[in-house]
Amino acid sequence: MVKADAPRIDKWLWAVRLFKTRSMATQACRAGKVKVDGQAVKPSREAQAGMVITLQSGPIRRTVKVVELLNSRVGAKLVSQYMEDLTPEEEYRKLEIIKTQSVMRPFRKGRPTKKERREMDDWFGWDS
């Protein structure tokens, strides 16, 4: 049975700093990028301790386990008390490869053109 004070999943994702803003967490849920047991969840779904959440965060797929519930945002040092990161190491290596290869621009080349910006957005999976 779910506790009465169980937070919404979008609020929990924001509180453990997986998203910069709560509205970004809500948009990710609505876009189907947040899944529990392989099924997309609505932002209003209540988080439960022991729940395993998979989310698409840019180019990597993160997997986290809810250790403890919370309703307010916590400092970065305290996040490990509330979630366990189950993301495979390959995903983080993939992110490092992407950072070193695709984002490097020649020195003094200036800002990216509109076409280059769109290509970077597509590559990282960002929504403009």
BELWOLIN-V993729 format. One record per helix or strand of 3 or more residues. SS is the DSSP state (2 for helix, 1 for strand). FROM is the first residue (numbers start at 1). LEN is the number of residues. If there is no record, write none. Layout:
ss: {SS;SS}
from: {FROM;FROM}
len: {LEN;LEN}
//
This chain:
ss: {2;2;1;1;1;2;1;2;2}
from: {9;22;34;52;60;76;83;89;114}
len: {7;9;3;6;7;6;3;14;11}
//
